[in-house]
Amino acid sequence: MFEKMTKEEAAKAIGEHVREYYRTFMARKPYKDGDRISYAGRVFDEEEMTLLADSALEFWLTSGRYAEQFEKKLADYLGLPFCSLVNSGSSANLIAFMALTSPLLGERAVRRGDEVITVAAGFPTTVTPILQYGAIPVFLDVTIPQYNIDVSLLEKALSPKTKAVMIAHTMGNPFDVKAVKEFCDTRKLWLVEDNCDALGAAYTINGEEKLTGAIGDIGTSSFYPAHHITMGEGGAVYTRNPLLHKLIRSFRDWGRDCVCPSGVDNFCGRRYDKRYGELPAGYDHKFVYSHFGYNVKATDMQAAIGCAQMDKLPAFVEKRRHNWKRLYEGLKDTREKLILPEAEPHSNPSWFGFLITCKEGVSKNKLARYIEGENIQTRMLFAGNLVRQPCFDEARKTGEGYRVAGALDATDRIMRDAFWLGVYPGMTDAMIDRMIEAVRTGLKQAETAIRLTPPPPQIGRTGLSGRLPVERAA
Ligand SMILES: Cc1ncc(COP(=O)(O)O)c(C=O)c1O
């Protein structure tokens, strides 16, 4: 088949076959009433598949030219100089946090026992790196219906050991960036924005609209299929600070000192010229380790898919906004029974989902079960109250390793009464309308008698105990 072709011509011919394959077998089938409605999913076309095939034919495998291209595209989109591709959003959070522990940051380095302000209503791996390193997460409550950190509590959480704030823009709704940033700036605290659920969200600060993830010191993304763009598994860490970028790269790439890209030797031209630590003079710089790092790089195949997805990102964000708005319009007259989500003032969210909290007298479990029975996927706000998860059993018993500043009442309420529906760009108006119908019908069945059930007491190092919220019979 390829005998009379050059390598480039053969690759092009394969690309044409891949396009044809996509059109014949992979193109999205039109939605029919009653079809399963997922909360999220990959939205792609022949562009993703041909770039993936191209990188497979090149067989570079590790991060290469597509990774470089992707990093540039994402950095340009965010208006940042530096972006590092990694293999997941969790890895992105790990690298972002670990970069802050580098001795090269001097006084500002996060040390074991230092405190990092965060929330318990969210995804666990925003918090995991803090705990695993031996720093202390300090949990604050959130506000409903924004589902973000309650900034009125920030001062209360502060201690002489506070070094950073690390929080997500929940469900694509920016947190109060102005308040958090001012709090961090005036106290010289690092701000890590977990932007995994919010790529494309904007916030206007001092008259200037900025994209989330590009406002704090470091931002992180996830490219798992549910997210705003996907490459299967993937993530990114971005910053405008050259030193933080150097540290991010070091922790991502085995902890090494050298910045040579994959497949390049002696990028700096001084490979054998310096002395490091107690190593002999001229020790090969490629094998000098300035940190205890990881290897969480992504492959070029993942990056190739990401490159095609980046071109679709602005349209994806708009479609998410459209879907969210349609859901809101279709449900707004249920507000007597349901709390609908609200955008943070001064923000233009890039919605990840549509989070609903059931009011008194409505059983979340009954409602979610009804909706799922209608073949429509629902999701929880991830861990609910992370401190109540089994992974915290040990720490709860000892009361050590974390701190709760104030009560987590809203967090507990979200754990009990909230769930969300998808708004991903693969949804059509007909799908959204069916979701609206399901919520409205389900609501009639979910109204229930009220009983009082005490929740397990909440024990933190502050000795804080849980209140007695109203729990509904499911
Ligand atoms: C806010 C947030 N942070 C981090 C992650 C982790 O991303 P990944 O699944 O790519 O590890 C997620 C996952 O959905 C998330 O929602």
The ligand as a MOL file (V3000), in Angstrom:
LIG
                    3D

  0  0  0     0  0            999 V3000
M  V30 BEGIN CTAB
M  V30 COUNTS 16 16 0 0 0
M  V30 BEGIN ATOM
M  V30 1 C -11.6310 20.3730 41.6160 0
M  V30 2 C -10.8640 19.1770 41.1500 0
M  V30 3 N -9.5460 19.1040 41.4000 0
M  V30 4 C -8.8080 18.0500 40.9970 0
M  V30 5 C -9.3790 17.0050 40.3130 0
M  V30 6 C -8.5260 15.8350 39.9130 0
M  V30 7 O -8.3830 15.7080 38.5280 0
M  V30 8 P -7.9490 14.2980 37.8830 0
M  V30 9 O -9.1630 13.4340 37.8840 0
M  V30 10 O -7.5140 14.6530 36.4940 0
M  V30 11 O -6.8570 13.7500 38.7180 0
M  V30 12 C -10.7440 17.0130 40.0510 0
M  V30 13 C -11.3570 15.8780 39.3440 0
M  V30 14 O -12.4260 15.8810 38.8570 0
M  V30 15 C -11.5120 18.1240 40.4720 0
M  V30 16 O -12.8280 18.1870 40.2500 0
M  V30 END ATOM
M  V30 BEGIN BOND
M  V30 1 1 1 2
M  V30 2 1 2 3
M  V30 3 2 2 15
M  V30 4 2 3 4
M  V30 5 1 4 5
M  V30 6 1 5 6
M  V30 7 2 5 12
M  V30 8 1 6 7
M  V30 9 1 7 8
M  V30 10 2 8 9
M  V30 11 1 8 10
M  V30 12 1 8 11
M  V30 13 1 12 13
M  V30 14 1 12 15
M  V30 15 2 13 14
M  V30 16 1 15 16
M  V30 END BOND
M  V30 END CTAB
M  END
